[in-house]
Amino acid sequence: MDNHGVVHRSTSSSPSGDKEKMTYSDMDLETSHVRGIETSAETSLHRGLKARHITMIAIGGAIGTGLIIGTGKALAQAGPGSIFISYTIVGFVVYLVMAALGEMAAWLPMSAGFTGYASRFCDPSLGFALGWTYWMKYIIVTPNQLTAAALVISFWLPRDRVNPGVWIAIFLVAILSINYFGIRFFGEFEFWLSSFKVVVIVGVILLALIIAAGGADGDARGFRYWNDPGAFRPYIATGSWGQFLGFWSTMVNATFAYLGTELVGVTVGEAQNPRKTIPRAIRLTFYRIVFFYVISILLIGMCVPYDSTDLAFANSVSGNANASPFVVAIKLAHIPALDHILNACILLFVFSAANSDLYIASRTLYGLSSDGAAPSIFRKTNKNGVPLYSLLASAAFALLAFLNVSDDSKAVFNYFVNLTTIFGLMTWISILVTHIYFIKARRAQGLHNDQMPFVAPLGIYGSYGALAMCCLIALTKNYDVFVGDWSVKYPTFITGYLGIPVYLVLILGHKLWTKSKGVRAHECDFYTGKDIIDREEEEFLAAKAAERANRPEKAGSMFYRRFVSWLF
């Protein structure tokens, strides 16, 4: 670095060992702080998340209200064929997003997460907008999970007997306490809770298969409900056009179900050996999507007809408390008591999702501060490596869940789903745009695939395709608000599209205020701070090698690694 603040590539960081000047700097000259990478004891996170923690947080955080509860509305509105296709399409898009994120995270695991990648590889204004909209998403989705918990509990105790605010307060205090005690405690707690969720989902898939085959009540349903009442339910219009509109209306539910899968990109700052654990989690994403989402959606469409009066959200006058189509399937099969057991499991699902959502919200605000896009107080950590001020600020917005006390659970849930989905789509769009710029920049600078720890399988073309689909869903996901009584549907319009102008205003406002410019391909900084990550990786691998030499792998650990870990 010279006296004019120009950062030079060092021979330890650059593969070519050149001394070219970099006009784009990620280093604070006053404090020697690398933007997006924290090393100070007062601001650094603890790398306490092991590989099993990372993978379980990824899949466990995504198995929540979207899959377990939100599919009820989609099934009732569009039919089993529609939700099977929509969940499959969006699932493939999610895999492309995850692969794009994995390529950048494996190269440079930053404390700031994908906020830092957007600022560094694409445009500081994009990083600013991405970080704040992602934080907005998670301060919304956390009370959303608490709202879902109140809805699930109403299966046993209706709101006229016990005020939903009681359950919201209990869960809020619990998740705040878990997040306060540090990343090791959080990671271990979430690992076992998410493991339980995965076991339950596997059991539910097997149960749905048994019900569809007639093993529960002797009635082999098969694909009967795909013929009567049908696989595609017309929506708004009639005939084939109405069936297509029904299918497209479920894209918002499918998107909401997958939201949270990308949170692996936030955990890189606390992951042990992230260059190995992050790509591994990404590679397994495809199989998890197929197994946990696509198969379960196919089976639930075989077990529950879309015109079932027991489906929650089926119509505006429904007073039934069945919050999940899986619970409905059990009731329709006349299996005693099992619906209560599954509903209790769903309650744990929601609790786990709320727990990880609060974690991501706090780390996102921390990442914004580390990237220079939020006040510096939010990157201060306590002795446990927890960004306490970020945690408290994020938890304060969870109080929005108390809207449940005076409003109907289903109405609040739908509003939150709309808000969360558009912010989630903006996040995916930002990640894909950043990855496109990332690939163009490394091509311009001669950084080839064989030098990368992980490469997205479909490369830049996969990101272009996923970007087009995300933009299409974002613009058309609430098309039904333009049909019918505007005085009734205007709240859906506001919550459905509010995220787009907020996103654009943040980008333009940041550009006007800071006069920032986009990062040119030949000026993109791939190396500042990379030597820090390289050194951490070498120290970790050396410590693990010494540990293995002194303590051989146990049979149980070997069995888990070879036969079980792929699922988790």
C-alpha positions, -999 to +999 in steps of 0.1 A: +000+000+000+015+033-010+011+068+006-018+076-017-039+048-004-036+025-034-037-011-024-012-035-040-016-072-045+009-091-024+029-120-036+013-142-010-022-133-022-019-130-059-014-162-079+008-143-104+027-124-077+024-092-096+026-057-082-001-040-101-019-011-086-055-016-075-077+015-078-105-001-058-096-004-021-112-024+006-088-013+034-093+015+059-059+033+059-065+048+094-071+015+112-057-011+088-092-026+089-101-047+058-136-039+048-159-069+055-133-089+074-131-085+112-099-095+131-101-073+162-110-090+195-137-063+201-154-069+168-146-104+155-169-133+155-159-167+169-155-195+143-174-220+164-197-235+137-185-270+126-193-286+093-223-304+108-236-272+123-234-253+090-253-280+070-280-284+096-286-247+100-290-245+062-316-273+058-332-268+093-337-231+089-354-237+055-378-263+068-404-241+085-437-224+079-433-222+041-432-260+036-452-272+066-480-246+067-478-224+036-484-253+012-519-256+026-530-223+009-512-231-023-528-266-025-563-252-018-559-224-044-543-242-073-543-280-069-516-306-065-502-305-100-496-267-098-477-268-065-456-298-077-445-279-108-440-245-090-419-260-061-398-279-086-391-248-107-383-226-078-362-253-062-340-254-093-336-216-092-326-219-055-299-243-064-285-219-090-286-191-064-268-213-039-242-223-064-235-187-073-232-178-036-209-208-029-184-198-056-179-164-041-180-176-005-154-203-010-130-179-026-132-153+001-152-161+033-160-126+046-175-116+079-199-093+060-214-122+040-229-116+007-234-079+015-196-077+014-195-096-019-219-072-036-200-042-024-166-056-034-173-074-066-202-054-081-212-020-066-211-006-030-246+007-035-259-028-043-242-041-012-258-014+008-293-021-006-288-059-004-277-058+033-306-036+045-333-053+025-320-087+038-321-074+073-356-061+067-366-095+055-354-112+087-368-087+111-401-094+093-397-132+091-389-136+128-423-123+140-438-142+111-425-174+127-438-163+161-472-156+144-471-191+129-464-206+164-496-189+177-515-204+147-502-239+154-510-237+191-546-227+183-550-263+171-554-271+208-562-238+224-583-214+204-574-177+207-606-171+226-593-193+254-556-182+255-544-149+241-518-155+214-496-129+230-487-153+257-471-178+233-454-151+214-438-137+245-426-172+257-410-180+223-394-146+219-377-148+253-365-183+245-349-175+211-333-144+225-317-164+253-303-191+229-288-164+206-272-146+236-251-175+249-227-176+219-223-194+186-211-227+200-243-231+221-265-218+193-248-242+168-252-272+190-287-264+200-298-258+164-280-289+152-300-312+174-333-294+169-328-293+132-318-330+132-351-337+149-369-317+122-352-337+094-361-370+111-397-359+114-399-348+078-385-382+067-412-399+088-439-376+074-428-385+038-430-422+046-464-417+064-477-398+033-465-426+011-483-452+033-515-431+033-514-427-005-509-465-009-538-473+014-517-487+043-534-465+069-571-470+062-572-495+033-581-468+008-554-467-018-557-432-030-528-431-055-534-402-079-572-402-074-572-366-062-553-356-093-583-368-114-611-358-089-613-329-081-582-325-104-546-317-106-550-280-116-576-258-100-587-228-121-581-194-104-598-161-113-606-174-149-619-207-162-605-234-185-568-238-193-561-201-187-576-203-153-555-233-145-523-215-156-532-185-134-537-209-105-503-224-111-486-191-113-503-179-082-484-206-062-450-193-072-451-169-043-458-198-019-430-219-034-406-189-031-415-184+005-410-220+013-374-219+000-365-186+016-336-190+041-317-216+021-292-189+012-284-181+049-253-203+045-237-172+030-242-154+064-226-181+084-192-180+067-178-156+093-184-181+120-176-213+101-146-235+107-127-242+075-154-224+054-137-232+020-146-268+026-178-267+045-196-241+024-191-258-010-201-291+006-233-276+019-240-261-016-234-295-034-259-312-012-285-286-016-298-301-048-305-335-032-321-319-002-345-299-024-355-330-043-360-351-011-375-327+014-395-304-008-404-320-042-412-355-029-432-342+001-452-318-021-460-347-046-471-370-018-493-344+001-511-337-032-519-375-033-533-375+002-554-343+004-579-330-022-576-293-029-613-288-020-609-302+015-628-280+040-602-288+066-574-269+049-565-237+067-568-206+045-591-225+022-617-197+024-623-166+044-649-181+066-629-212+076-626-214+114-607-247+114-573-246+132-556-272+110-525-252+101-508-278+080-519-300+050-499-328+066-521-327+097-551-327+073-539-358+056-536-376+089-572-366+099-586-376+065-569-411+069-586-414+103-554-420+122-561-413+159-538-390+180-511-387+153-524-353+142-517-340+177-482-355+177-474-340+143-488-306+152-464-307+183-435-314+159-446-286+137-444-263+167-408-273+172-402-266+135-414-231+138-394-225+170-362-237+153-369-215+123-375-184+145-343-192+164-322-193+132-340-163+117-331-141+147-295-153+144-294-143+107-310-109+114-283-101+140-254-113+118-268-093+088-268-061+108-233-070+120-222-075+084-236-042+074-216-025+101-185-044+091-190-033+055-193+003+066-230+005+058-243+007+094-232+024+126-200+009+140-216+000+173-234-029+156-201-047+149-190-048+185-191-082+200-191-095+236-167-121+251-188-149+235-183-134+200-220-123+199-228-089+183-250-080+212-262-046+199-271-061+166-290-089+184-310-066+206-319-043+177-331-072+156-350-088+185-369-055+191-387-059+157-399-093+167-424-074+188-444-070+156-457-104+162-479-090+189-501-077+161-516-112+166-532-101+198-557-078+181-558-092+146-566-125+130-536-149+128-543-158+092-545-122+079-512-112+096-495-144+084-505-136+048-493-100+050-459-112+064-456-138+037-460-111+010-434-088+026-409-115+032-412-130-003-404-098-021-374-090+001-362-126-004-364-123-042-345-090-040-318-109-021-316-137-047-315-111-075-286-093-058-266-125-053-271-135-089-261-100-103-230-101-080-220-135-093-223-124-129-200-095-122-177-118-102-173-142-131-167-113-156-141-098-133-122-130-127-122-137-165-108-102-171-080-108-145-072-143-157-085-162-126-094-196-141-118-223-128-090-245-117-078-219-093-112-217-076-121-238-045-157-242-059-173-233-093-210-230-100-219-260-122-238-239-148-215-209-145-226-174-157-254-189-179-271-205-149-270-172-131-285-154-161-313-179-163-321-178-125-319-140-126-345-138-154-369-162-135-365-143-102-373-110-119-403-125-136-416-139-103-410-106-085-430-086-110-459-109-115-462-128-082-492-108-070-509-103-103-543-112-088-545-079-069-553-062-102-585-083-106-615-078-085-624-053-057-594-029-052-607-017-019-603-052-005-570-062-022-549-030-019-532-042+013-519-073-006-507-050-034-487-028-009-471-057+009-465-076-023-446-050-041-433-027-013-399-043-014-391-032-050-393+006-046-375+002-012-347-017-029-343+008-057-345+038-034-317+024-013-295+018-043-301+053-058-300+071-025-267+055-016-253+064-050-264+101-047-251+103-011-217+086-015-211+092-053-201+055-055-195+038-088-197+003-100-166-019-098-149-024-132-139-059-141-102-052-144-102-032-111-121-057-090-102-066-058-100-104-053-071-104-029-072-079-001-077-099+031-074-132+013-040-138+031-059-136+064-083-163+054-055-184+039-036-182+072-067-192+093-073-221+069-037-234+073-039-231+111-072-250+112-061-278+089-028-281+109-047-284+142-072-309+128-043-330+114-026-330+148-059-340+165-064-369+141-029-381+147-034-381+185-070-394+184-081-418+156-116-414+142-142-434+160-165-459+143-196-438+150-180-407+135-170-427+104-205-441+100-221-406+103-196-391+078-201-418+052-238-427+054-257-400+073-240-366+067-252-364+030-288-361+042-279-334+067 
